[in-house]
């Protein structure tokens, strides 16, 4: 009887531990994927923007900003460069 109870408690504890540990990894993976997508968008913008004389420097900061906030932040970076 107690063996089954201990087993169920262990399974519940393992489930809770996996849930706690998997959340930050998912967030980290999402940020890395977004940073890669942001960098790709910046490269595409520079490739086509070079024809009209508009490029953005691809720095770690620009890549992370574009990756963290996504496409709207790339638009913000374009507007920021045009204004300043």
Contact map, one row per residue, 1 for C-alpha under 8 A:
111110000000000000000000000000000000000000000000000000000000000000000000000000000000
111111000000000000000000000000000000000000000000000000000000000000000000000000000000
111111100000000000000000000000000000000000000000000000000000000000000000000000000000
111111110000000000000000000000000000000000000000000000000000000000000000000000000000
111111111000000000000000000000000000000000000000000000000000000000000000000000000000
011111111100000000000000000000000000000000000000000000000000000000000000000000000000
001111111110000000000000000000000000000000000000000000000000000000000000000000000000
000111111111000000000000000000000000000000000000000000000000000000000000000000000000
000011111111100000000000000000000000000000000000000000000000000000000000000000000000
000001111111110000000000000000000000000000000000000000000000000000000000000000000000
000000111111111000000000000000000000000000000000000000000000000000000000000000000000
000000011111111100000000000000000000000000000000000000000000000000000000000000000000
000000001111111110000000000000000000000000000000000000000000000000000000000000000000
000000000111111111000000000000000000000000000000000000000000000000000000000000000000
000000000011111111100000000000000000000000000000000000000000000000000000000000000000
000000000001111111110000000000000000000000000000000000000000000000000000000000000000
000000000000111111111000000000000000000000000000000000000000000000000000000000000000
000000000000011111111100000000000000000000000000000000000000000000000000000000000000
000000000000001111111110000000000000000000000000000000000000000000000000000000000000
000000000000000111111111000000000000000000000000000000000000000000000000000000000000
000000000000000011111111100000000000000000000000000000000000000000000000000000000000
000000000000000001111111110000000000000000000000000000000000000000000000000000000000
000000000000000000111111111000000000000000000000000000000000000000000000000000000000
000000000000000000011111111100000000000000000000000000000000000000000000000000000000
000000000000000000001111111110000000000000000000000000000000000000000000000000000000
000000000000000000000111111111000000000000000000000000000000000000000000000000000000
000000000000000000000011111111100000000000000000000000000000000000000000000000000000
000000000000000000000001111111110000000000000000000000000000000000000000000000000000
000000000000000000000000111111111000000000000000000000000000000000000000000000000000
000000000000000000000000011111111100000000000000000000000000000000000000000000000000
000000000000000000000000001111111110000000000000000000000000000000110000000000000000
000000000000000000000000000111111111000000000000000000000000000000100000000000000000
000000000000000000000000000011111111100000000000000000000000000000100000000000000000
000000000000000000000000000001111111110000000000000000000000000001110100000000000000
000000000000000000000000000000111111111000000000000000000000001111110000000000000000
000000000000000000000000000000011111111100000000000000000000001000100000000000000000
000000000000000000000000000000001111111110000000000000000000000000100100000000000000
000000000000000000000000000000000111111111000000000000000000001111110110010000000000
000000000000000000000000000000000011111111100000000000000100001001100000000000000000
000000000000000000000000000000000001111111110000000000000000000000000000000000000000
000000000000000000000000000000000000111111111000000000000000000000000000010000000000
000000000000000000000000000000000000011111111100000000010100001000000000010000000000
000000000000000000000000000000000000001111111110000000000100000000000000000000000000
000000000000000000000000000000000000000111111111000000000000000000000000000000000000
000000000000000000000000000000000000000011111111100000110000000000000000000000000000
000000000000000000000000000000000000000001111111110001110000000000000000000000000000
000000000000000000000000000000000000000000111111111000000000000000000000000000000000
000000000000000000000000000000000000000000011111111100000000000000000000000000000000
000000000000000000000000000000000000000000001111111111100000000000000000000000000000
000000000000000000000000000000000000000000000111111111100000000000000000000000000000
000000000000000000000000000000000000000000000011111111000000000000000000000000000000
000000000000000000000000000000000000000000000001111111000000000000000000000000000000
000000000000000000000000000000000000000000000000111111100000000000000000000000000000
000000000000000000000000000000000000000000000100111111110000000000000000000000000000
000000000000000000000000000000000000000000001100110011111000000000000000000000000000
000000000000000000000000000000000000000001001100000001111100000000000000000001001000
000000000000000000000000000000000000000000000000000000111110010000000000000000000000
000000000000000000000000000000000000001001100000000000011111011000000000000000000000
000000000000000000000000000000000000000000000000000000001111111000000000000000000000
000000000000000000000000000000000000000000000000000000000111111100000000000000000000
000000000000000000000000000000000000000000000000000000000011111110000000000000000000
000000000000000000000000000000000000000000000000000000001111111111000000000000000000
000000000000000000000000000000000011011001000000000000000111111111100000000000000000
000000000000000000000000000000000010010000000000000000000001111111110000000000000000
000000000000000000000000000000000010010000000000000000000000111111111100100000000000
000000000000000000000000000000000110011000000000000000000000011111111110110000000000
000000000000000000000000000000111111111000000000000000000000001111111100000000000000
000000000000000000000000000000100110010000000000000000000000000111111100000000000000
000000000000000000000000000000000000000000000000000000000000000011111111100000000000
000000000000000000000000000000000100110000000000000000000000000011111111110000000000
000000000000000000000000000000000000010000000000000000000000000001001111111000000000
000000000000000000000000000000000000000000000000000000000000000000001111111100000000
000000000000000000000000000000000000000000000000000000000000000011001111111110000000
000000000000000000000000000000000000010011000000000000000000000001000111111111000000
000000000000000000000000000000000000000000000000000000000000000000000011111111100000
000000000000000000000000000000000000000000000000000000000000000000000001111111110000
000000000000000000000000000000000000000000000000000000000000000000000000111111111000
000000000000000000000000000000000000000000000000000000010000000000000000011111111100
000000000000000000000000000000000000000000000000000000000000000000000000001111111110
000000000000000000000000000000000000000000000000000000000000000000000000000111111111
000000000000000000000000000000000000000000000000000000010000000000000000000011111111
000000000000000000000000000000000000000000000000000000000000000000000000000001111111
000000000000000000000000000000000000000000000000000000000000000000000000000000111111
000000000000000000000000000000000000000000000000000000000000000000000000000000011111
